[in-house]
Amino acid sequence: MATAPPTNRFTRLFSATDNGNNQFSVYTEPYGAGPFVIDDPGSSNGGTDSRSQLGDIGNDVFTANGSQYLYLAKSTNNFTVFARTVPDGNIVAFSNATYTGYTYNIPTSTAAYTVCFASGTRIHTDLGDIPIENLTIGDRVATTSGVDRPIRWIGHRTVACDGRADLMPVRISAHAFGEGRPARDLFVSPAHAVAVDVLGELLIPACRLINGTTIVQVDVEEVTYWHVELDSHDILLAEGLPAESYLDCGNRRFFAEADITDLAATPDARPEGELPYCRPFHEDGALVDLVRARLGERAETLGWRKREDTFAGLHILADGETIRPDVAGLTARFVLPAGARDVRLVSETSVPAHVVPGSTDARRLGLPLAGLTIDDGLTGARTVALDDPRLNEGFYAFDGGPRWTDGAALLPASLWDGCRGATFLRLTLAAPALPRWVAPQAGNEMRSEDRRNA
């Protein structure tokens, strides 16, 4: 495979060696956006989507081993397929185009990380708390060691999030780590590490602590991120919460303050190998699990509660009309009006990793369907197979167990073509819906003033 990008607008993301000792590289367009390429993206197989073929249609996804994969690119001979895990952004290579194919024995590589504070963040200085955008080079900021240190460099840039998990800000709610930590909601980039005291301070990226309660990711159109660099890596106080300063990973030209702004640079990639962190850096493992458990206990102290509801607020939207079900046990029955065309199964959702101890499944799941039947009382009951190819939009890939919805699953009208008059739709769940976190009060969205400042 080629080891040079097709045009100079591409930046190498990572390189690896496959089991046949073939060297290859993966490249990305500016800001870490797709498409990811090897030597060029190749061509799609065309036609309709195949449940066993990754990459035969654009934006193809599949689920395996508790992770969701988004198709990115393939080699020109269609032999190697690259995919990105959702939502953590790891790049995985498959040696053929099937979901069950052999996976290359290469280390996964994390896509471009942005390690910054959002506008409006107050940084503690020798003159008090100052919004980060009002700081200047030479200002002295407080560190957790008790020493005030001068700012060496400040960088910033506004990025369009476009729904990307590697760019959308993470909101750490006020008092998530304890009283005044942070003092008010703190917005950081996903990879920005916070310092946590577990038998001594250690650094954990915010994205590894997302829990669906006090630490969540916020979907905004764009955000302005800021870096504050000292003479060496250190721990600042942002809204009262210890968090890392900027660590130069060779991407300074990404920022507007650089001598030359490189549009092909990524905000702040963490390259493989040792980096001069001021504290031990952890992305997973027992210590991270311990911190997550403490955060969960703290969230419940703050009033968060798990709600259990078998059908998670299930209803149908039929051509814009809300229809509620009759329920018994794990079975729900709806009456669809004659001629219904746009019908969706709507429910609340929950992330297993946020509510099931030990789970790493970051999918947002609705309901686990075990059976689906349509009957107009005249033409006979129709059983819809869980792997019916018409169950596509709003459904996760069928893996042999229940068929999970994503909370807004489309039921195509072809399922009841030929039925006469009103039609009964009966669905049976494999199990009750997952519990879901309920906030102690309203306000789970980014505050209006923070949206303006972000």
Residue pairs with C-beta under 8 A, 6 or more apart in sequence:
1 22
1 23
1 24
1 25
1 38
1 39
1 75
1 80
2 38
2 39
3 15
3 23
3 24
3 25
5 11
5 12
5 25
5 27
5 37
6 27
6 37
6 39
6 40
8 264
9 29
9 30
9 263
9 264
10 27
10 28
10 29
10 37
10 264
11 27
11 28
11 29
11 30
11 264
11 265
11 266
12 25
12 26
12 27
13 25
13 26
13 27
13 28
13 32
13 36
13 91
13 109
13 111
13 112
13 269
14 25
14 26
14 91
14 109
14 272
15 23
15 24
15 25
15 26
16 23
16 24
16 25
16 93
16 104
16 106
16 107
16 109
17 23
17 24
17 106
18 24
18 80
18 93
18 95
18 104
18 105
18 106
19 95
19 104
19 105
24 38
24 75
24 80
25 38
26 36
26 37
26 38
26 73
26 82
26 91
26 109
27 36
27 37
27 38
28 34
28 36
28 37
28 111
28 112
28 266
29 35
29 264
30 263
30 264
30 265
30 266
31 112
31 159
31 167
31 266
31 267
32 111
32 112
32 164
32 166
32 167
32 266
32 267
32 269
33 162
33 164
34 72
34 73
35 41
35 72
35 73
36 72
36 73
36 82
36 84
36 91
37 73
38 73
38 74
38 75
38 76
38 80
38 82
39 75
39 76
40 76
41 73
41 74
42 73
42 74
42 75
42 76
42 77
42 78
44 55
44 56
44 57
44 58
45 53
45 55
45 56
45 57
46 56
47 56
48 57
48 389
49 56
49 57
49 60
49 389
49 392
50 56
51 62
51 387
51 389
51 397
51 398
52 98
52 99
52 100
53 60
53 97
53 98
54 60
54 62
54 69
54 71
54 81
54 83
54 94
54 97
54 98
54 99
55 71
55 74
55 78
55 81
55 97
56 97
58 71
59 70
59 71
60 70
60 71
61 68
61 69
61 70
61 71
61 86
61 397
62 68
62 69
62 99
62 397
63 69
63 363
63 396
63 397
63 399
64 99
64 399
66 352
66 359
66 360
66 361
67 85
67 86
67 360
67 361
67 362
68 85
68 86
68 362
68 363
68 396
69 83
69 84
69 85
69 86
69 92
70 83
70 84
70 85
70 86
71 81
71 82
71 83
72 82
72 83
72 84
72 91
73 81
73 82
74 80
74 81
74 82
74 97
78 97
79 95
79 96
80 93
80 94
80 95
80 104
81 93
81 94
81 96
81 97
82 91
82 92
82 93
82 94
83 91
83 92
83 94
84 90
84 91
84 92
84 111
85 92
85 108
86 165
86 362
86 363
87 165
87 217
87 362
88 110
88 165
88 207
88 362
89 110
89 111
89 165
89 166
90 108
90 109
90 110
90 111
91 108
91 109
91 110
91 111
92 103
92 108
93 103
93 104
93 106
94 101
94 102
94 103
94 104
95 101
95 102
95 103
95 104
96 102
99 397
107 272
109 272
110 270
111 166
112 166
112 266
112 267
112 268
112 269
113 166
113 189
113 190
113 191
113 205
113 267
113 268
113 269
113 270
114 159
114 166
114 167
114 189
114 190
114 191
114 192
114 225
114 267
114 268
115 189
115 191
115 192
115 193
115 227
115 244
115 246
115 247
115 267
115 268
115 270
116 156
116 188
116 189
116 192
116 225
116 226
116 227
116 246
116 267
116 268
117 123
117 132
117 186
117 187
117 188
117 189
117 192
117 225
117 226
117 228
117 238
117 243
118 169
118 187
118 188
118 189
118 223
118 224
118 225
118 226
118 450
118 453
118 454
119 131
119 132
119 133
119 156
119 223
119 224
119 226
119 453
119 454
120 131
120 132
120 133
120 187
120 449
120 450
120 453
120 454
121 131
121 132
121 186
121 187
121 188
121 226
121 238
121 239
122 129
122 130
122 131
122 132
122 238
122 239
123 129
123 130
123 131
123 132
123 135
123 141
123 228
123 236
123 237
123 238
124 141
124 142
124 236
124 237
124 238
124 240
125 135
125 139
125 140
125 141
125 142
125 148
126 140
126 141
126 142
126 148
127 139
129 239
130 139
132 226
132 228
132 238
133 156
133 224
133 226
135 141
135 151
135 154
135 228
136 151
136 154
137 150
137 151
137 152
137 153
137 154
138 150
138 151
139 150
139 151
140 148
140 149
140 150
140 151
141 148
141 149
141 150
141 151
141 228
141 230
141 236
141 237
142 148
142 236
142 237
143 149
143 230
143 234
143 235
143 236
143 237
144 195
144 201
144 235
144 237
144 242
145 234
145 235
149 230
149 231
149 234
150 230
150 231
151 228
151 229
151 230
152 229
152 230
152 231
153 227
153 229
153 246
153 257
154 226
154 227
154 228
154 229
154 257
155 226
155 227
155 229
155 246
155 252
155 254
155 255
155 256
155 257
155 258
156 224
156 225
156 226
156 227
156 255
156 256
156 257
157 224
157 225
157 254
157 255
157 256
157 267
158 222
158 223
158 224
158 225
159 167
159 222
159 223
159 224
159 225
159 267
160 167
160 221
160 222
161 167
161 168
161 219
161 220
161 221
161 222
161 223
163 219
165 190
165 207
165 217
166 190
166 191
167 189
167 190
167 223
168 190
168 217
168 218
168 219
168 220
168 223
169 187
169 188
169 189
169 190
169 217
169 218
169 220
169 223
169 446
169 454
170 187
170 188
170 189
170 190
170 192
170 206
170 207
170 210
170 215
170 216
170 217
170 218
171 185
171 186
171 187
171 215
171 216
171 217
171 218
171 446
172 182
172 185
172 186
172 187
172 188
172 194
172 206
172 214
172 215
172 241
173 185
173 213
173 214
173 215
173 216
173 302
174 182
174 183
174 184
174 185
174 239
175 181
175 182
175 183
175 298
175 302
176 182
176 214
176 215
176 295
176 298
176 299
176 302
177 194
177 196
177 241
177 295
177 298
178 298
180 240
181 240
181 241
181 242
182 238
182 239
182 240
182 241
183 239
183 240
184 239
185 239
185 447
185 450
186 238
186 239
186 241
186 243
187 218
187 223
187 446
187 450
187 454
188 194
188 206
188 238
188 243
189 206
189 225
189 267
190 205
190 206
190 207
190 217
191 205
191 206
191 207
191 268
191 270
192 205
192 206
192 243
192 244
193 203
193 204
193 205
193 206
193 243
193 244
193 281
194 203
194 204
194 206
194 209
194 241
194 242
194 243
194 244
195 201
195 202
195 203
195 235
195 242
195 243
195 244
195 279
196 202
196 203
196 204
196 242
196 291
198 287
198 290
198 291
200 280
201 235
201 242
201 279
202 279
202 280
202 281
202 282
202 287
203 244
203 277
203 279
203 280
203 281
203 282
204 281
204 282
204 283
204 288
204 291
205 283
206 215
207 217
208 283
208 284
208 288
209 215
209 288
209 291
209 292
209 295
210 216
210 217
210 354
211 292
211 295
211 296
211 299
211 354
212 350
212 351
212 354
212 355
212 436
212 437
213 295
213 296
213 299
213 304
213 354
213 437
213 439
214 295
214 298
214 299
214 302
214 304
215 295
216 444
218 445
218 446
220 446
220 451
220 454
222 454
223 454
224 454
225 267
227 246
227 255
227 268
228 236
228 245
228 246
229 245
229 246
229 248
230 245
230 246
232 276
232 278
233 244
233 245
233 247
233 276
233 277
233 278
234 244
234 245
234 278
235 242
235 243
235 244
235 245
235 278
235 279
236 242
236 243
236 244
236 245
237 243
244 277
244 278
246 268
247 275
247 276
247 277
249 268
249 269
249 270
249 271
249 275
250 269
250 271
251 265
251 266
251 267
251 268
251 269
252 258
253 259
253 260
253 261
253 262
253 265
254 261
254 262
254 265
254 266
254 267
254 268
255 261
275 281
282 288
299 437
302 440
303 439
303 440
303 441
304 437
304 438
304 439
304 440
305 437
305 438
305 440
306 355
306 435
306 436
306 437
306 438
307 435
307 436
307 437
307 438
308 432
308 435
309 348
309 432
309 433
309 436
310 327
310 330
310 429
310 432
310 433
311 325
311 327
311 332
311 347
311 367
311 429
311 432
311 433
312 347
312 348
312 349
312 350
312 366
312 367
312 433
312 434
312 436
313 346
313 347
313 348
314 325
314 332
314 345
314 346
314 347
314 367
315 322
315 323
315 324
315 325
315 346
315 347
316 322
316 323
316 325
316 334
316 336
316 343
316 344
316 345
316 346
316 425
317 323
317 342
317 343
317 344
317 346
318 336
318 337
318 340
318 342
318 343
319 337
319 340
319 341
319 342
319 343
320 342
321 337
323 334
323 335
323 336
325 332
325 333
325 334
326 332
326 333
326 334
327 333
330 370
330 428
330 429
330 430
330 431
330 432
331 426
331 427
331 428
331 429
332 426
332 427
332 428
332 429
333 424
333 425
333 426
334 424
334 425
334 426
335 422
335 423
335 424
335 425
336 343
336 416
336 422
336 423
336 424
336 425
337 422
338 420
338 421
338 422
338 423
340 413
340 416
340 423
341 413
342 410
342 413
343 410
343 411
343 413
344 394
344 408
344 409
344 410
344 411
345 366
345 367
345 394
345 405
345 408
345 409
345 411
345 427
346 407
346 408
347 366
347 367
347 405
347 407
347 433
348 366
348 407
348 433
348 436
349 364
349 365
349 366
349 406
349 407
349 436
350 364
350 365
350 433
350 434
350 435
350 436
350 437
351 361
351 362
351 363
351 364
351 365
352 359
352 361
352 362
352 363
352 365
352 434
353 359
353 360
353 361
353 362
354 437
355 434
355 435
355 436
355 437
356 434
363 396
363 404
363 406
364 406
364 407
365 396
365 404
365 405
365 406
365 407
365 434
366 404
366 405
366 406
366 407
366 408
366 409
366 433
367 404
367 405
367 429
367 433
368 401
368 402
368 403
368 404
368 429
368 430
368 431
368 433
369 386
369 402
369 403
369 404
369 405
369 427
369 428
369 429
369 430
370 386
370 402
370 428
370 429
370 430
371 383
371 386
371 426
371 427
371 428
372 383
372 384
372 386
372 425
372 426
372 427
372 428
373 381
373 382
373 383
373 384
373 424
373 425
373 426
373 427
374 381
374 382
374 384
374 415
374 416
374 419
374 423
374 424
374 425
374 426
375 381
375 382
375 423
375 424
375 426
376 416
376 419
376 420
376 421
376 422
376 423
376 424
377 424
378 419
378 420
378 421
379 418
379 419
379 420
382 415
382 416
384 390
384 391
384 415
386 398
386 402
386 403
387 398
387 403
390 412
390 414
390 415
391 398
391 403
391 409
391 411
392 410
393 409
393 410
394 405
394 406
394 407
394 408
394 409
394 410
395 403
395 404
395 405
395 406
395 409
396 403
396 404
396 405
396 406
401 430
402 429
402 430
402 431
411 425
416 423
416 425
446 454
